[in-house]
Amino acid sequence: MSDFFIAIAAVAVVLGFMILIHEFGHYAVAKLLGVRVEVFSIGFGKRLFGFRKGDTDYRIAAIPLGGYVKMSGENPMDARSDDPAEFMNHSRWHRFLIAIAGPTMNILLAIFLLTAVYMVHYEYAVFLDQPAVIQGVKHDSPAAKAGLQPGDRIVKVDGIDNPTWEQLQPRVWLSPNQPLTITVQRGEQTFQKTIVPQAVTTSEVGSAGWFPEDPVIVGQTEADTPAAKAGLKEDDRIVALDGKPLVSIEAMIERLQQTKDTPVDLTVLRGNQTLDFHMTPVLAKTEDPKEQRYRLGFLNKSETKVTKLPFAQALSLSLEQNKKYSLLILELAKKIAQRKVSLRAVSGPIGIAQDAGYAAQQKGWTPLLELTAGISLNLGIINLLPIPILDGGVILFLLIEGLMRRDVSMRIKERVYQAAFVFLVLFAVMVIYNDLAKTLPGLMGRLP
């Protein structure tokens, strides 16, 4: 129950802060350009409490799923007057600046937060920087069916030459049930293969069934599981299963499915000690409600490097990372629209709450700040999509009107906004439904 309240508190802080920043962008530019702001609200619906200063009612509302700034004359369907403080009486350029200010603040927040994190605690998984050399292939996986073998190196994918694992993984995730052509180097030979990543987990992301070399390091153990009962602890490094070396958590999971409920022996490094553990795997649910697998009951974490970056290097890396994630968000949106990726890949408020709760329970404050940066970037990019009602839709109308040199008729705008509102409501319902569908069957995560 405590985890539930931590998740609720964490998501309230994260989303509340990001919404505040987003709406402050609209508010600040509107005030700067002389537009009267009538309401600055965190949340929608009934006003719970707040205060009035000047022309503006600053309020907290009942439904904590967003927020808004209401400007005088902002709604195109409202009656127009000659009041120079009304939004629609300002130039298109002013209205463009007001519309883009909110998403811009979210993107700047993401850049600022990652820069701050990297200056204090830059931590990354070691294997992500490594060339995409396959260390193992799951039985009957797309990679196995394509004839790929341990030791094969992927030297080209989706136009990327000599990809690292960090570059390769998103290409696979975003290609569920879609053909993906790769170039493989095996010894002196180079050849092409086409694989079709299978949709896995409740998010239905793509998986090729290969895995890198990444040591098995114990993160959290789950209560009343073989791992917890045997005494495995966080940061224990499992180097062998039944005397055979382990190169990754995926290799361990694969072996456990072969041994099933036969007791296994683990060789573990704990500091300078080498310890032996004996335990029996149990058949349990996984992150995919359709699948059960034999597991020991701990969450794996990758081997990481930790350092601090000077400001210039931290800012440069933050800009690079945010650019990369922005392109991935846009590609995900494109593939969802093309129905090449399931909408289940999108997390709603419940998924965000789970992630925020998990981040809040990690050591230090940097995991929560990194998550906040990621969600803020998502919020900024999504709001720039050319969907009416969103900021991107306002910008799209302004661009169309600028090209036409006249305003779009009120009747057309009204119909478009009504259709967009229905679309966004249906989209929100689907996302929340997907969250529930992914959450209720089981919350096991990547548990071996």
N, C-alpha and C positions, 0 to 999 in steps of 0.2 A: 504493500500500500504506500510506503514511503517513496518508492520509485515513481508511483503515479503522481504524487503531489510534487515531486521534484520536476517531473516532465511538464506538468501544468505550469508551475512557476517559471521554468526555464523558457517555455514557448511564449508565455505572456510577456516576459521581459524582452526576448529577442524580437518577436513580431511587433510589440508595442514600440520599441525603439526604432525599428526600421520604418514603420508607418509614420512615426513622428518625424523622422528625417525626410521621408518622401513628401509628406504634406507640407513640411516647413519649406521645402524647395518651392512648391507652388505659391505658398503664402508670402514668402520673402520677396519673390520676384513680382508678384501681383502688387504688393504694397509699394515696392520700389517704383513701379510704373504707374502708380496712382489709381489702381483698381480697388474698389471697396470690397473688403472681405467680410461677409456676414457671419459665417460659421467656420470654426476650425475644430473638427471633431475627430477624436480617436474612437473608432467603432461606428456602427450604424444603428439605426432604430431610435428607440426612446432615449431622451436625454436623462442621464442619471444624476450628474452633478457637474459643476463648472463655475465659470465667472464671466462677466462681461466687462470688456475694456474698450472704450471708444465705440466703433461700429461693429466690433467682432464679439461673438459669443464663443468662448473657449470651453469645450465640453468633453466629457467622457460619456459615450453612449452604450446601450445595453448589449449590442451584438459585437463581440471583439474579433471580427473577421476582416478588418480593414480600417478605413478612415477616409475622410474627405475634407476638402476646403470648398465652401460655397461662396461664390463671388456674385455680386449684384449683376443681374442681366446675363448670367452665364448660360442658362438654358435657352437654346435657340427658339423654343416654343413659347417662351415668356413674352409678354407685351414689351415692346421697345419704347424707350424714351430718349430724350436728348441729354440725359445725365452723363457727363464725361467720366464719371467714376464707374460706369457700367462696363462689364467685360466686352460685350459685343460692340461697344462704341470705340474701342481701341483698334489700332491697326492690326493687320494680320501678323505682322512681324512681332508686335507686343504679345499677341495671343500665342504665337509659336513659342516665344521665350518662356511664357508662363507654363505652357503645356509640357515643354521638355525639361523644365527645371526639376520636377519630381524624380523622374527616372535618372536624371544626371546626378542628383544628390545620392541616390542609392548606389550608382556605379562608383562615384567618388568615395563613398563610405567603404565599399568593398576594397578599393585600392588602398585607402588609408589603413584599414584594419589589418590587411595582409602585410603591408609594409611594417606596421608596428609589431606584429607577431614575429616576422622574420628577423627583426632587429633584436628581439629578446630571446626567441626560441624557434629556430628553424629546424624542424624535424621532418625527415622524409624516409620512406622505405628504401632500403639499399637496392633491392632488385629492380626498382622502377627505372633507374639510370642505366641498367645493364642492357646489352644487345639482346634481342629477342631470340635467345637460344632455348629450344625446347628441352626440358629436363625429364618430362614424363608425359604420357598420353593415356587418357582414360579409356578403359575398355568400351568398345562399341560407340565411341563418340564420333562427331564429324571429323576430327583430326585423324582418328584411327581408321575410319572408312576411307579417308583420302590417302592413307598409306604413310602418314608422317611418323617419324621415329625420334626417340631421344637423341639429342645431338644435332638435329636439324636446326638451321638458323634461318629465320624469316628475314629476307633482305629487301623486300618491297611489299607494301600493302597500301592500296587506295592512293597511289601516287607518292607515298612516303618512302624514301630510300633509307635502308639500314635503320629501321625503326627500333627504338627502345621499347621495353615493356609498357612504359607509360604512354607511348604513342600508339602501340598496337591494341591495348585493351579497349579503348573507346570505340575503335573501328569494329571490333567484334561485338561489343555490347549493343551497338546501334544497328546491327545487321541480323536480327533474329529471323530465321527462316528465309534469309535472302542470300543469294550467291555472293561470295567474297573471294576475289582472285588474289592469290599471294604468290610471291616468288621465293623459292626455297633453295638454300645452299646446303648440300650434303657432301662433305669432303671437297673434291675438286669439281663436282657436278653442280649445275644450277638449272632448276626447272620450275615450271609453273604448276600450281594446283588451284582448283576451285573447291572451296568448302562452303557448306551451308550451316552456319551456327544454329544450334537448336535453342528454342526459347526455354529458359529455365527460371525458376523461382516464381513467386507470385507477381513479380514485376515484369516477367516475360522478356528479360533481356537476353541477348545472344551469348552463347557459350560454345567455344570450339572444342573444348575437352583436352587442351594441352595446358601445361603449367610450367612456371619458371623454377629456378632454384631459389628457395626462400626458406630459411631454417624454421623449424617448428618451435615456437616460443609460446608458452602458456600465458594467456591474458587472464580473464576471469574464469573461475570454475563455478559450475551450477550446483546448488545444494542438492544433496541426496543422489548424486551421480557417482559412477565408479571413480572418476578423477578426484572428486572432493573426498570421498571416503578413503581413498588410498593415500591422500596427503599431498597431491600435486599442488604447487604454489605458483603464484604469478612470477614470471620471468624464468621459470624452469625451462631449460632447452632440451627437448626430446631429440636425441641423436640417432636412436635405433629402435626398431620394433621387431621383437623376436630375433635380435642379433643382426638384423639387416638395416643398413643405413637409411635414413630418411632425408629426402632433399626438399620436401615441401609438405604443407598440410594436406594438399590435394592427394599426394602420394600416400599419406597416412590414411585418409578417408577411403581411398581405393583399396588399400590392403585390408582395412577393417571389414569392408563389404565381402571380401573373400574369406576371411577367417570367421566371420559372423559372430556367434556367441561363444566361440572357443576362447578361453583365457589367453591373454597376451602378456608379454614381458616388455617393459619399457626401460631403456637406458637413458638416464637423465643427468644433465649437467646442472648443478646448482652452485654457483660461485666456483670454488676450486674443488668441489666434491663431485664424484660420480656416484649416482644412486641408481638402484634397481627397484622397479615397481611391478607388481603383479596384479592385474585386474581383468574383469570380464566385461566386454562391451554389451550394451543393451540396445534393443531395437526401439527407436523413438522417432517422433515427428521431426521434420526439418522445416526450413523456410518455405518449402513447396508443400502445400497441403495434400498433394497427390502422392507424395513420396515419404517413405520412412527409410531410415538407414541405421546401421549399427554405429554407435558412437560411445565416447568415453565421458563427455560432458564438460568440455572447456572451450572457451573462445580463444582462437589463435590470434596472435599479433605478429606483424612482420618485424624483422630486424631493421632497426632504424639508425640513422646518423643524426646527431644533434649538434648544431653550431649556432653562432650569432653572426648576422651579416651587418656590415656598415650601411648607413642610410642609403647611399647612392645605389649600392648593390641590391638592398632590400626593395627599394622602389622599383628598380629595373625588373627584378624577378616578379614583383607584385603585378606590374603592368603586363608582363609576359603571361603570367598565369591567368589573369582576368581576361586577357584577349583570347587565350586558348579556351577557357571555359565558356566565354560568350559565344564563340563559334560552335561549340558543342551544343549549347542550349538552342541555338538557331537551327542546327542540323536536326536535333531531336524534335523540335517543333515541326520542321519540314517533313520529317519521316512519319510523324504522327498524322499530319494532314494527308500524307500519301498512303496512310494505313500500312506502312511498312514496319512500324513500331507500335506496340500496344499502348493504349492510354494508361495501362497499369504501371508503366515506367515512371509516371508522374506521381509525386507524393503530395498529398493534401495536408490539412491542418493536423490530422492524427499522426501521419508519418513524420511531419516536422516536429511534433511534440515528442515522439519517441526518440528522434535523433538529438533533439535539444536536451532531453532528459539524460540520455547516455553521455553526451558531451559534458554536461554539467557535473557528472559524477567522476569524470576523469581527473587525473592529477593536474593541478595548475589551472589557469584560466584561458590558456591559449586554444585548447580544443573548441571551447564554446565561441571564442572570437573568430576562429576559422570557419565554423559553421555559420555564424552570423554573417560573415563576409560572403560566403557562398549563397545564402538565401537572399541577401541584399542585392547581389549581382543578378540572381534569377528574377527578383521583383522588378529591378530596373529594366532588364532586357524584355521581359514579358509585357511590361507596360508600354514599351515602344512598338509592339506588334500593331499592325494597321487594323485594329479591331475597334469599331465605334464604341464609345463609352470609355474605353481605355485612352490613355494619353496619346498613343500612337494613332488611334482613330481620329482624334482631334487634329493632330498634325497632318494626317492624310487629307482630311477635308480642307484644311487651310492651303495645302499644296494644290489641290484640285481647283479651289477657288482662285488661287493666285494665277494658275495657268488659264482659267476661263475669264479672269478679270471681272468676275461678278460672283455673288453669293449663290450657293446651291439653294433651291427653293425650300421653304420651311416644311412643306408637305413631304418632300423626299427625305429630308433630314429626320423628320418625325418617324417615318416608316422604318428607316434604317436603324435608328436608335432603339425602336421597339423590338425589331428583330434581333439586334445585338444583345439587348437585355435578356431576351428569352434564351439566346444561345449561351450567354455567360452563366445564367442560372442553371441551365441543363448541364453545362460543363462542370460547374461547382458540385452539383449533385452527383455526377458520375465520378468525380475525383474522390469525394467523401465516401461514396459507395466502395470504390476500389480500395481506399484506406481500410475500411471495415473488413472487406473480403481478405485483404492481406494480413490484417491483424488478428482477427478472431480464430483462424485455423491454428495459429501457433506463432510464438515469438522466439523461435529458437535461434535465428540468425545463422552465422557460419559456425555451427557447433559440431566438432568431430566426435 
